[in-house]
């Protein structure tokens, strides 16, 4: 039963003084309006109106309903109007999660321009290397790097994620540079332990496209890429990194690419969203903005 609609009809009857006038204002027949008022009275178990030959008057119960129900109906109408407006305007609070390093290096510098485009928007950023459940945690959007798990989430690829091996010049002077992936077995390799477990099996493709899988090991492992890149810069071993993470150190010569003739399969940078029939404009605005900015990735 549309109880709120019936209460709104009841209020209209009181305001206009008759069922017929209220019915005309709401584009209803008098019979339908009368039936809905009777239904409301039956549902509440009280009489709401005294019917006289000249005018309808509220009963004490009807007066109480009018006093308290008017605020309720007006608040719901205002909420509906606000939601309809939000369905077309980029407003409200946008909650986003992404990996710490990527967020600081590549999302944070873009925020002034994005927020200037959308002055009614509020933004809540959550930087965390853990993969969180978007629905239970209440996030609108995640920017994730790597291979996506199968799920009910919706993903849009923003950019390729090229990966490579790197080490400091000092490490390579002391230990030599491996010439093939199999030679990594005698090197100190820096291992990431993330949401997908201990990533100690590195996969390569040679010039003929054949896959080579190598189990690596070393004295240092960590759950964050930043620690591993710091370890690589400190000469402690060879690291497997996304290009976006180490491109500045490669350009400056602080790190050197290792095994450049052996390709590591690319993954991607993705915008990931809960599956929704109607995507909020605030989410679409950020996804489109990032796709535009990452069409030519700044780290490349």
Backbone as numpy.savetxt, mean C-alpha at the origin, in Angstrom:
# Nx Ny Nz CAx CAy CAz Cx Cy Cz
-33.98 -4.26 6.22 -34.82 -3.07 6.22 -33.94 -1.81 6.22
-34.35 -0.79 5.42 -33.62 0.46 5.35 -34.12 1.37 6.47
-33.66 1.08 7.71 -34.19 1.83 8.85 -33.82 3.30 8.78
-32.58 3.61 8.38 -32.16 5.01 8.30 -33.00 5.75 7.27
-33.27 5.11 6.14 -34.11 5.73 5.12 -35.52 5.97 5.62
-36.03 5.03 6.40 -37.39 5.19 6.94 -37.43 6.29 7.99
-36.36 6.42 8.80 -36.30 7.51 9.77 -36.23 8.86 9.04
-35.45 8.90 7.94 -35.38 10.13 7.15 -36.75 10.49 6.58
-37.50 9.49 6.15 -38.86 9.73 5.66 -39.74 10.27 6.78
-39.65 9.68 7.96 -40.43 10.12 9.11 -40.13 11.59 9.43
-38.85 11.96 9.40 -38.47 13.35 9.66 -39.02 14.28 8.59
-39.01 13.83 7.36 -39.56 14.65 6.27 -41.06 14.87 6.46
-41.76 13.85 6.92 -43.20 13.98 7.20 -43.43 15.05 8.26
-42.64 15.01 9.33 -42.79 16.03 10.38 -42.47 17.41 9.85
-41.46 17.54 9.03 -41.05 18.84 8.51 -42.11 19.43 7.58
-42.72 18.57 6.74 -43.67 19.06 5.73 -45.12 18.96 6.19
-45.38 18.21 7.24 -46.73 18.18 7.82 -47.66 17.15 7.26
-47.27 16.41 6.23 -48.16 15.39 5.69 -47.35 14.31 4.98
-47.98 13.13 4.90 -47.31 12.02 4.21 -47.24 12.30 2.72
-48.28 12.87 2.17 -48.31 13.11 0.72 -47.22 14.10 0.31
-47.03 15.16 1.10 -45.99 16.15 0.77 -44.61 15.53 0.88
-44.41 14.74 1.94 -43.12 14.07 2.09 -42.87 13.09 0.95
-43.91 12.35 0.55 -43.76 11.38 -0.54 -43.37 12.08 -1.84
-44.04 13.23 -2.14 -43.72 13.96 -3.36 -42.27 14.45 -3.34
-41.80 14.92 -2.18 -40.44 15.46 -2.10 -39.39 14.39 -2.29
-39.74 13.15 -1.98 -38.80 12.03 -2.11 -39.08 11.17 -3.34
-40.00 11.64 -4.18 -40.36 10.91 -5.40 -40.87 9.51 -5.08
-41.76 9.44 -4.06 -42.39 8.19 -3.68 -43.90 8.32 -3.86
-44.57 7.19 -4.00 -46.03 7.22 -3.96 -46.49 7.33 -2.52
-47.67 7.86 -2.31 -48.19 7.98 -0.95 -48.35 6.61 -0.31
-48.75 5.63 -1.11 -48.94 4.27 -0.58 -47.63 3.69 -0.07
-46.55 3.87 -0.83 -45.25 3.35 -0.42 -44.76 4.07 0.82
-44.93 5.40 0.86 -44.50 6.16 2.04 -45.27 5.71 3.28
-46.58 5.52 3.15 -47.38 5.07 4.29 -46.94 3.69 4.75
-46.67 2.82 3.81 -46.25 1.46 4.16 -44.91 1.48 4.90
-43.99 2.35 4.48 -42.68 2.42 5.13 -42.80 2.99 6.55
-43.70 3.94 6.76 -43.89 4.47 8.10 -44.49 3.41 9.03
-45.45 2.66 8.52 -46.02 1.57 9.31 -44.96 0.52 9.63
-44.10 0.26 8.67 -43.03 -0.71 8.88 -42.07 -0.23 9.98
-41.77 1.07 9.98 -40.88 1.62 11.01 -41.52 1.49 12.39
-42.82 1.83 12.48 -43.51 1.71 13.75 -43.53 0.26 14.23
-43.80 -0.67 13.30 -43.86 -2.09 13.68 -42.49 -2.57 14.14
-41.44 -2.11 13.47 -40.10 -2.56 13.83 -39.68 -2.03 15.21
-40.07 -0.78 15.51 -39.72 -0.19 16.80 -40.70 -0.57 17.90
-41.88 -1.02 17.51 -42.88 -1.44 18.51 -43.58 -0.29 19.19
-43.60 0.88 18.58 -44.27 2.05 19.16 -44.98 2.81 18.05
-46.00 3.59 18.44 -46.64 4.49 17.49 -45.84 5.79 17.45
-45.58 6.28 16.28 -44.77 7.48 16.11 -45.59 8.72 15.77
-46.77 8.54 15.18 -47.56 9.66 14.69 -49.00 9.57 15.18
-49.56 10.75 15.56 -51.00 10.89 15.74 -51.54 11.49 14.46
-52.50 10.83 13.87 -53.08 11.32 12.62 -54.40 12.02 12.91
-54.47 13.31 12.57 -55.71 14.07 12.70 -56.16 14.46 11.30
-57.33 15.08 11.22 -57.85 15.45 9.89 -57.00 16.53 9.24
-56.34 17.36 10.07 -55.58 18.48 9.51 -54.09 18.19 9.38
-53.53 17.55 10.38 -52.07 17.44 10.40 -51.64 16.22 11.19
-50.43 15.79 10.94 -49.82 14.70 11.70 -48.98 15.29 12.82
-49.08 14.69 14.00 -48.32 15.14 15.14 -47.52 13.97 15.69
-46.31 14.21 16.15 -45.54 13.10 16.72 -46.06 12.71 18.10
-46.03 11.43 18.38 -46.26 10.94 19.73 -45.02 11.27 20.56
-45.07 11.09 21.89 -43.85 11.30 22.67 -42.67 10.46 22.17
-42.98 9.21 21.75 -41.91 8.36 21.20 -41.42 8.91 19.86
-42.38 9.42 19.07 -41.99 10.01 17.80 -41.16 11.26 17.98
-41.50 12.07 18.99 -40.72 13.27 19.27 -39.29 12.91 19.69
-39.17 11.84 20.52 -37.83 11.41 20.94 -37.03 10.91 19.75
-37.69 10.17 18.86 -36.98 9.69 17.66 -36.55 10.86 16.78
-37.43 11.87 16.66 -37.08 13.03 15.83 -35.90 13.78 16.41
-35.88 13.92 17.74 -34.81 14.68 18.38 -33.46 13.99 18.22
-33.44 12.68 18.45 -32.16 11.96 18.40 -31.83 11.45 17.00
-32.87 11.15 16.23 -32.64 10.57 14.90 -32.17 11.57 13.88
-32.53 12.86 14.07 -32.14 13.86 13.07 -30.63 14.00 12.99
-29.98 14.05 14.15 -28.51 14.15 14.15 -27.89 12.93 13.46
-28.47 11.74 13.75 -27.93 10.52 13.14 -28.04 10.56 11.63
-29.21 10.94 11.13 -29.42 10.98 9.68 -28.52 12.02 9.04
-28.39 13.19 9.68 -27.55 14.24 9.11 -26.08 13.83 9.10
-25.64 13.14 10.16 -24.24 12.68 10.20 -23.97 11.64 9.12
-24.94 10.74 8.92 -24.75 9.72 7.88 -24.77 10.34 6.49
-25.62 11.33 6.29 -25.65 12.01 4.99 -24.34 12.75 4.75
-23.82 13.39 5.81 -22.54 14.08 5.67 -21.41 13.10 5.39
-21.45 11.94 6.08 -20.43 10.91 5.84 -20.50 10.41 4.41
-21.72 10.15 3.93 -21.87 9.69 2.55 -21.34 10.69 1.55
-21.64 11.97 1.80 -21.14 13.02 0.92 -19.62 13.08 0.94
-19.05 12.95 2.16 -17.59 12.97 2.28 -16.95 11.80 1.56
-17.56 10.61 1.70 -17.01 9.43 1.03 -17.12 9.54 -0.48
-18.23 10.09 -0.95 -18.36 10.28 -2.41 -17.33 11.25 -2.93
-17.07 12.30 -2.14 -16.04 13.26 -2.54 -14.66 12.62 -2.52
-14.42 11.78 -1.48 -13.13 11.10 -1.38 -12.92 10.13 -2.52
-14.03 9.62 -3.09 -13.91 8.71 -4.21 -13.39 9.36 -5.47
-13.38 10.71 -5.49 -12.91 11.44 -6.66 -11.71 12.33 -6.36
-11.49 12.65 -5.08 -10.40 13.56 -4.72 -9.27 12.76 -4.07
-8.05 13.24 -4.28 -6.88 12.64 -3.62 -6.78 13.27 -2.24
-7.34 12.59 -1.26 -7.39 13.12 0.10 -7.38 11.96 1.08
-7.44 12.29 2.36 -7.39 11.25 3.38 -5.95 10.92 3.74
-5.78 9.83 4.47 -4.44 9.38 4.90 -4.00 8.18 4.09
-2.85 8.29 3.46 -2.26 7.21 2.66 -1.18 6.54 3.49
-1.35 5.26 3.78 -0.39 4.52 4.60 0.44 3.60 3.71
1.76 3.81 3.74 2.68 3.13 2.82 3.79 2.46 3.63
4.18 1.26 3.22 5.32 0.58 3.82 6.31 0.18 2.72
7.59 0.23 3.05 8.63 -0.18 2.11 9.90 -0.49 2.87
10.87 -1.08 2.18 12.16 -1.40 2.79 12.88 -0.12 3.20
13.62 -0.22 4.31 14.24 0.98 4.89 15.17 1.69 3.93
16.13 0.96 3.36 17.14 1.59 2.49 16.49 2.19 1.26
15.62 1.44 0.62 14.99 1.95 -0.60 14.13 3.17 -0.29
13.41 3.11 0.82 12.56 4.24 1.18 13.36 5.51 1.41
14.47 5.40 2.12 15.29 6.58 2.40 15.95 7.11 1.14
16.46 6.20 0.30 17.24 6.65 -0.86 16.38 7.14 -2.01
15.22 6.50 -2.23 14.50 6.77 -3.48 13.06 7.24 -3.32
12.41 6.97 -2.19 11.07 7.50 -1.99 11.10 8.84 -1.27
11.91 8.93 -0.24 11.97 10.17 0.54 12.25 11.40 -0.31
13.20 11.37 -1.27 13.44 12.58 -2.07 12.27 12.98 -2.97
11.35 12.04 -3.23 10.22 12.34 -4.11 9.01 12.93 -3.37
9.02 12.83 -2.05 7.83 13.22 -1.27 7.47 14.70 -1.40
8.43 15.64 -1.41 8.02 17.05 -1.53 7.20 17.32 -2.79
7.61 16.77 -3.92 6.86 16.99 -5.16 5.49 16.34 -5.09
5.44 15.09 -4.59 4.16 14.38 -4.54 3.18 15.08 -3.61
3.64 15.50 -2.43 2.74 16.16 -1.49 2.30 17.53 -2.00
3.16 18.21 -2.75 2.77 19.51 -3.32 1.66 19.33 -4.36
1.67 18.21 -5.06 0.61 17.94 -6.04 -0.74 17.70 -5.36
-0.72 17.20 -4.13 -1.96 16.77 -3.48 -2.04 17.39 -2.07
-2.41 18.65 -1.97 -2.38 19.35 -0.68 -3.40 18.84 0.34
-4.41 18.07 -0.09 -5.39 17.55 0.86 -4.98 16.18 1.42
-3.85 15.67 0.99 -3.44 14.31 1.36 -2.56 14.33 2.60
-2.75 13.32 3.45 -1.84 13.06 4.57 -1.13 11.74 4.28
0.14 11.67 4.65 0.96 10.50 4.32 1.57 9.91 5.58
1.44 8.59 5.73 2.07 7.87 6.84 3.00 6.82 6.24
4.33 7.03 6.40 5.33 6.13 5.83 5.88 5.22 6.92
6.01 3.93 6.57 6.52 2.93 7.50 7.69 2.22 6.81
8.91 2.47 7.29 10.10 1.87 6.70 10.51 0.67 7.53
10.50 -0.50 6.89 10.78 -1.75 7.62 11.19 -2.79 6.60
12.29 -3.50 6.88 12.75 -4.54 5.96 11.91 -5.81 6.04
11.06 -5.91 7.06 10.18 -7.07 7.15 9.00 -6.92 6.20
8.51 -8.04 5.70 7.31 -8.04 4.86 6.10 -8.16 5.77
5.28 -7.11 5.80 4.13 -7.09 6.69 2.86 -7.43 5.91
1.87 -7.91 6.62 0.56 -8.19 6.03 -0.18 -6.87 5.85
-0.41 -6.50 4.59 -0.99 -5.18 4.32 -2.39 -5.04 4.91
-3.19 -6.09 4.77 -4.58 -6.00 5.20 -4.69 -5.89 6.72
-4.04 -6.81 7.44 -4.16 -6.80 8.90 -3.47 -5.59 9.50
-2.41 -5.08 8.85 -1.69 -3.91 9.38 -2.31 -2.59 8.92
-3.27 -2.66 8.01 -3.98 -1.46 7.59 -3.25 -0.58 6.61
-2.34 -1.16 5.80 -1.61 -0.37 4.81 -2.37 -0.32 3.49
-2.28 0.84 2.83 -2.87 0.99 1.50 -1.96 0.44 0.41
-0.65 0.49 0.66 0.30 0.22 -0.42 1.65 -0.19 0.18
2.32 -1.12 -0.51 3.71 -1.45 -0.18 4.54 -1.32 -1.45
5.76 -0.81 -1.31 6.73 -0.85 -2.41 7.72 -1.95 -2.03
7.71 -3.03 -2.82 8.52 -4.20 -2.49 9.51 -4.50 -3.60
10.66 -5.02 -3.19 11.74 -5.32 -4.12 12.03 -6.81 -4.06
12.12 -7.45 -5.23 12.45 -8.86 -5.26 11.42 -9.66 -6.02
11.36 -10.95 -5.72 10.37 -11.84 -6.33 9.16 -11.90 -5.43
7.98 -11.67 -6.00 6.77 -11.63 -5.19 6.23 -13.04 -4.97
5.74 -13.29 -3.77 5.04 -14.54 -3.49 3.66 -14.50 -4.12
3.13 -15.68 -4.44 1.74 -15.76 -4.91 0.82 -15.35 -3.77
-0.13 -14.49 -4.06 -1.05 -14.04 -3.02 -2.26 -13.41 -3.69
-3.18 -12.95 -2.87 -4.36 -12.26 -3.38 -4.11 -10.78 -3.58
-2.87 -10.33 -3.34 -2.55 -8.92 -3.50 -2.44 -8.56 -4.99
-2.61 -7.30 -5.26 -2.48 -6.77 -6.63 -1.13 -6.07 -6.74
-0.38 -6.35 -7.80 0.96 -5.78 -7.94 1.09 -5.09 -9.29
1.84 -4.00 -9.29 2.21 -3.30 -10.53 3.71 -3.09 -10.52
4.37 -3.54 -11.57 5.83 -3.40 -11.64 6.19 -1.96 -11.96
7.04 -1.39 -11.14 7.47 -0.01 -11.32 8.79 0.10 -12.05
9.68 -0.89 -11.84 11.01 -0.84 -12.45 11.66 -2.21 -12.33
12.60 -2.54 -13.21 13.38 -3.77 -13.03 14.34 -3.61 -11.85
14.69 -4.73 -11.26 15.65 -4.73 -10.15 16.85 -5.56 -10.55
17.87 -4.87 -11.08 19.09 -5.56 -11.52 19.96 -5.87 -10.32
20.51 -7.07 -10.28 21.34 -7.49 -9.15 22.75 -7.86 -9.61
23.69 -7.74 -8.71 25.09 -8.01 -9.05 25.87 -8.36 -7.79
27.08 -8.92 -8.00 28.02 -9.16 -6.91 29.00 -8.00 -6.84
29.41 -7.65 -5.62 30.37 -6.57 -5.48 31.24 -6.81 -4.26
32.40 -6.19 -4.28 33.35 -6.27 -3.16 34.22 -5.03 -3.21
34.91 -4.76 -2.13 35.79 -3.59 -2.10 37.10 -3.91 -2.83
37.77 -2.90 -3.39 39.09 -3.14 -4.00 40.07 -3.77 -3.01
39.97 -3.39 -1.74 40.88 -3.94 -0.73 40.68 -5.44 -0.58
39.41 -5.88 -0.54 39.15 -7.33 -0.41 39.71 -8.07 -1.62
39.50 -7.53 -2.81 39.96 -8.21 -4.02 41.48 -8.23 -4.10
42.16 -7.20 -3.58 43.62 -7.23 -3.56 44.12 -8.34 -2.64
43.45 -8.52 -1.52 43.91 -9.50 -0.53 43.54 -10.93 -0.89
42.38 -11.11 -1.54 41.89 -12.46 -1.78 41.81 -12.83 -3.26
42.00 -11.87 -4.14 41.86 -12.14 -5.56 40.40 -12.12 -5.97
40.15 -11.92 -7.24 38.78 -11.89 -7.76 38.42 -13.27 -8.31
37.26 -13.81 -7.96 36.85 -15.09 -8.55 36.61 -14.93 -10.05
36.97 -15.99 -10.80 36.78 -15.94 -12.25 35.52 -16.65 -12.70
35.02 -17.56 -11.87 33.77 -18.27 -12.16 32.94 -18.33 -10.88
31.62 -18.54 -10.98 30.80 -18.65 -9.77 31.26 -19.76 -8.83
31.79 -20.86 -9.38 32.21 -21.96 -8.52 33.35 -21.56 -7.58
34.15 -20.58 -7.99 35.25 -20.14 -7.14 34.78 -19.35 -5.92
33.49 -19.00 -5.88 32.97 -18.31 -4.70 33.04 -19.18 -3.45
33.16 -20.50 -3.66 33.20 -21.42 -2.51 34.41 -21.15 -1.61
35.48 -20.57 -2.14 36.66 -20.31 -1.31 36.74 -18.84 -0.87
35.64 -18.10 -1.07 35.61 -16.68 -0.69 34.68 -16.44 0.50
34.94 -15.33 1.20 34.02 -14.86 2.23 32.82 -14.20 1.53
31.66 -14.81 1.67 30.45 -14.25 1.06 29.52 -13.74 2.16
28.92 -12.60 1.92 28.06 -11.93 2.89 26.62 -12.31 2.60
25.97 -12.95 3.55 24.69 -13.62 3.29 23.53 -12.87 3.95
22.48 -12.63 3.17 21.27 -12.00 3.68 20.34 -13.08 4.25
19.82 -12.84 5.42 18.81 -13.71 6.02 17.55 -12.88 6.16
16.62 -13.07 5.22 15.43 -12.21 5.17 14.15 -12.98 5.36
13.06 -12.40 4.86 11.74 -13.00 5.03 11.62 -14.33 4.29
12.47 -14.54 3.28 12.44 -15.79 2.52 13.51 -16.77 3.00
14.04 -16.54 4.19 15.03 -17.46 4.75 16.45 -17.04 4.45
17.37 -17.97 4.66 18.80 -17.70 4.47 19.14 -17.80 2.98
19.47 -16.66 2.40 19.68 -16.60 0.96 21.15 -16.88 0.64
21.51 -18.15 0.83 22.91 -18.55 0.63 23.12 -19.37 -0.63
22.10 -19.46 -1.47 22.27 -20.10 -2.78 22.14 -19.02 -3.85
23.26 -18.73 -4.50 23.29 -17.68 -5.52 23.22 -18.32 -6.90
22.37 -17.78 -7.74 22.14 -18.35 -9.07 22.65 -17.39 -10.14
23.27 -17.97 -11.17 23.85 -17.20 -12.26 23.46 -17.83 -13.59
23.65 -17.04 -14.65 23.54 -17.56 -16.01 24.83 -17.22 -16.75
25.37 -18.22 -17.46 26.58 -17.93 -18.22 26.22 -17.34 -19.58
27.20 -17.13 -20.42 26.98 -16.48 -21.72 26.04 -17.27 -22.60
25.94 -18.59 -22.39 25.06 -19.44 -23.19 23.68 -19.62 -22.56
23.43 -18.91 -21.45 22.13 -19.00 -20.80 21.97 -20.16 -19.85
23.04 -20.92 -19.60 22.96 -22.05 -18.68 23.00 -21.55 -17.24
22.18 -22.17 -16.40 22.12 -21.75 -15.00 23.20 -22.42 -14.18
23.78 -21.65 -13.29 24.79 -22.15 -12.34 24.32 -21.73 -10.95
24.14 -22.70 -10.07 23.74 -22.42 -8.69 24.89 -22.77 -7.76
25.20 -21.84 -6.88 26.34 -22.01 -5.97 25.87 -21.77 -4.54
26.21 -22.69 -3.64 25.96 -22.49 -2.22 27.15 -21.76 -1.62
26.89 -20.58 -1.05 27.98 -19.75 -0.54 27.95 -19.72 0.98
29.05 -19.27 1.56 29.13 -19.16 3.02 30.15 -18.10 3.37
30.08 -17.68 4.61 31.02 -16.68 5.10 30.80 -16.45 6.58
31.60 -15.60 7.16 31.54 -15.39 8.60 30.47 -14.37 8.99
29.90 -13.65 8.02 28.93 -12.61 8.34 27.63 -12.86 7.59
26.53 -12.81 8.33 25.21 -12.80 7.73 24.38 -11.77 8.49
23.34 -11.25 7.85 22.53 -10.20 8.48 21.15 -10.18 7.85
20.21 -9.56 8.56 18.84 -9.45 8.04 18.59 -8.11 7.36
19.62 -7.31 7.18 19.45 -6.03 6.50 20.56 -5.83 5.48
20.19 -5.36 4.31 21.17 -5.14 3.25 22.17 -4.05 3.60
21.77 -3.09 4.43 22.69 -2.01 4.77 23.91 -2.53 5.52
23.70 -3.46 6.44 24.85 -4.01 7.17 25.78 -4.76 6.21
25.19 -5.49 5.26 26.02 -6.24 4.33 26.79 -5.32 3.39
26.17 -4.22 2.98 26.92 -3.28 2.13 28.03 -2.60 2.92
27.77 -2.30 4.20 28.83 -1.75 5.04 29.98 -2.76 5.20
29.62 -4.05 5.35 30.64 -5.09 5.48 31.46 -5.20 4.20
30.79 -5.10 3.06 31.51 -5.16 1.78 32.45 -3.96 1.65
31.96 -2.77 2.02 32.81 -1.57 1.96 34.01 -1.71 2.90
33.81 -2.43 4.01 34.90 -2.62 4.96 35.86 -3.73 4.59
35.68 -4.34 3.41 36.62 -5.36 2.96 36.39 -6.73 3.58
35.14 -6.99 4.06 34.89 -8.24 4.77 34.35 -9.35 3.87
34.09 -9.07 2.60 33.62 -10.14 1.75 32.92 -9.65 0.50
32.32 -10.61 -0.20 31.58 -10.35 -1.45 30.10 -10.38 -1.13
29.38 -9.38 -1.62 27.95 -9.26 -1.34 27.14 -9.33 -2.63
25.94 -9.87 -2.52 24.96 -9.86 -3.61 23.97 -8.74 -3.32
23.92 -7.75 -4.20 23.10 -6.57 -3.94 22.30 -6.17 -5.16
21.19 -5.48 -4.89 20.50 -4.77 -5.97 21.36 -3.58 -6.40
21.30 -3.28 -7.70 22.11 -2.18 -8.22 21.75 -0.86 -7.56
20.43 -0.65 -7.27 20.02 0.61 -6.66 20.69 0.82 -5.30
21.02 -0.27 -4.63 21.56 -0.18 -3.28 23.03 0.27 -3.28
23.78 -0.13 -4.30 25.24 0.11 -4.27 25.72 0.95 -5.45
24.80 1.54 -6.24 25.24 2.23 -7.46 26.18 3.39 -7.16
25.93 4.12 -6.06 26.80 5.25 -5.74 28.21 4.78 -5.38
28.28 3.68 -4.62 29.60 3.15 -4.25 30.33 2.58 -5.45
29.60 2.01 -6.40 30.23 1.52 -7.62 30.78 2.68 -8.45
30.01 3.74 -8.58 30.46 4.89 -9.36 31.68 5.55 -8.73
31.69 5.57 -7.39 32.81 6.20 -6.69 34.03 5.30 -6.57
33.89 4.04 -6.98 35.03 3.12 -6.90 35.22 2.50 -5.53
34.30 2.77 -4.60 34.43 2.16 -3.27 34.10 0.66 -3.32
33.28 0.28 -4.30 32.98 -1.14 -4.56 33.25 -1.43 -6.02
33.55 -2.68 -6.31 33.83 -3.13 -7.67 32.92 -4.31 -7.97
32.36 -4.33 -9.19 31.52 -5.47 -9.55 32.36 -6.72 -9.71
31.85 -7.83 -9.21 32.52 -9.13 -9.26 31.74 -10.03 -10.23
32.49 -10.82 -11.03 31.89 -11.73 -12.02 30.91 -11.02 -12.95
31.33 -9.93 -13.60 30.40 -9.18 -14.46 29.93 -9.96 -15.69
30.65 -11.02 -16.07 30.25 -11.79 -17.26 29.19 -12.84 -16.95
28.82 -12.98 -15.69 27.80 -13.96 -15.31 26.58 -13.20 -14.79
25.48 -13.39 -15.49 24.27 -12.61 -15.18 23.50 -13.24 -14.02
23.04 -12.39 -13.12 22.14 -12.81 -12.04 20.73 -12.41 -12.46
19.76 -13.32 -12.45 18.41 -12.99 -12.92 17.84 -11.77 -12.20
17.22 -10.89 -13.00 16.59 -9.69 -12.43 15.32 -10.07 -11.69
14.95 -9.22 -10.75 13.62 -9.29 -10.13 12.92 -7.97 -10.46
12.23 -7.35 -9.54 11.52 -6.12 -9.85 11.27 -5.27 -8.62
10.93 -4.02 -8.89 10.42 -3.10 -7.86 8.92 -2.97 -8.13
8.11 -3.31 -7.13 6.66 -3.41 -7.33 5.90 -2.53 -6.36
4.78 -2.00 -6.84 3.76 -1.44 -5.96 2.76 -2.56 -5.70
2.54 -2.86 -4.44 1.68 -3.98 -4.05 0.53 -3.43 -3.21
-0.70 -3.83 -3.56 -1.89 -3.30 -2.90 -2.85 -4.42 -2.54
-3.65 -4.24 -1.51 -4.73 -5.20 -1.25 -5.69 -5.21 -2.42
-6.26 -6.37 -2.67 -7.19 -6.50 -3.80 -8.48 -5.77 -3.47
-8.80 -4.77 -4.27 -9.99 -3.97 -4.06 -10.71 -3.76 -5.37
-12.05 -3.74 -5.28 -12.83 -3.48 -6.50 -12.65 -2.03 -6.93
-12.62 -1.12 -5.96 -12.43 0.29 -6.26 -11.18 0.78 -5.54
-10.14 1.08 -6.29 -8.90 1.56 -5.70 -9.07 3.02 -5.30
-8.76 3.39 -4.04 -8.88 4.79 -3.64 -7.99 5.69 -4.50
-8.47 6.89 -4.83 -7.65 7.80 -5.65 -6.29 8.09 -5.05
-6.17 8.12 -3.72 -4.88 8.41 -3.10 -3.85 7.33 -3.43
-4.32 6.07 -3.51 -3.41 4.97 -3.85 -3.02 5.05 -5.32
-4.00 5.26 -6.17 -3.72 5.34 -7.61 -2.78 6.50 -7.90
-2.95 7.60 -7.18 -2.10 8.78 -7.42 -0.63 8.46 -7.13
-0.36 7.77 -6.02 1.04 7.46 -5.69 1.62 6.42 -6.64
0.84 5.40 -6.98 1.34 4.37 -7.90 1.68 4.99 -9.26
0.79 5.82 -9.78 1.05 6.47 -11.07 2.26 7.39 -10.98
2.41 8.09 -9.87 3.54 9.01 -9.68 4.86 8.23 -9.66
4.90 7.12 -8.92 6.13 6.33 -8.85 6.45 5.69 -10.19
5.43 5.21 -10.89 5.66 4.63 -12.22 6.26 5.67 -13.16
5.78 6.90 -13.04 6.31 7.99 -13.86 7.77 8.29 -13.50
8.07 8.37 -12.21 9.42 8.71 -11.78 10.41 7.58 -12.00
9.96 6.33 -11.94 10.85 5.19 -12.08 10.85 4.62 -13.49
10.19 5.29 -14.44 10.23 4.82 -15.82 11.68 4.78 -16.32
12.47 5.76 -15.88 13.92 5.73 -16.07 14.53 5.74 -14.68
14.83 4.57 -14.13 15.23 4.48 -12.72 16.41 5.37 -12.40
16.32 6.16 -11.35 17.43 7.07 -11.03 18.72 6.34 -10.68
18.62 5.10 -10.21 19.84 4.37 -9.86 20.55 3.83 -11.09
19.91 3.85 -12.25 20.58 3.39 -13.46 21.31 4.54 -14.16
